[in-house]
Amino acid sequence: MNEPCMSPTPHIRGRSFGTELALSAALLIGAYGCGEYRETPPPTATKAVRLRSQWPGRIIELVDDAGRNGIDLKSATVYQYITDEYYFESVDVPGLLDFLNDRWSLRQIGADEWAANRIRQRAPVGLIGESDWTYYVSDRYAPGQKGDSFILAVDDRKGKIVLRYYYNF
């Protein structure tokens, strides 16, 4: 049985309402923060988005443009992590990386850079494995940049491409 990480504190006489309120808030914050701090749900909360109509417009455009260029992405899977963050997975689609490079002028980044860490940490469990991955960002990408953001992880041995898309407000 799981033990609570904080035990309740008894009411202490003689405290002002403000002090009681502050103690209550500290208890709530402490209870929320019992584990590792996360700014969003853990990756296991990610769900596949089955209906194309529920995909973000940028991913629909990507799939449609790829189709017009002879690249079939019907077998791709889209996952939603949080409201404005999606993952697009494609396996064994010849020409996709070249198509994405032509579209976004990709630049390769190191596995230790923020964007590479971000896609590994937040991708659905098992989507990005322990093998040798190569990471790319669009030429306009910069951490904290407002607007569309694309980060790619590529496993050449498996022919797998994972694209992280989110809109930074």
Secondary structure, DSSP 8 states (H G I E B T S, - for coil): ----SS------TT--HHHHHHHHHHHHHHHHTSS---SS--GGG-EE---GGGS-HHHHHHHHHHHHTT---TT-EEEEEETTEEEEEEES-TTHHHHHHHHH--EEE-TTSHHHHHHHHHS-TTTS-SS--EEEE-TT--TT-SEEEEEEEEETTTTEEEEEEEEE-
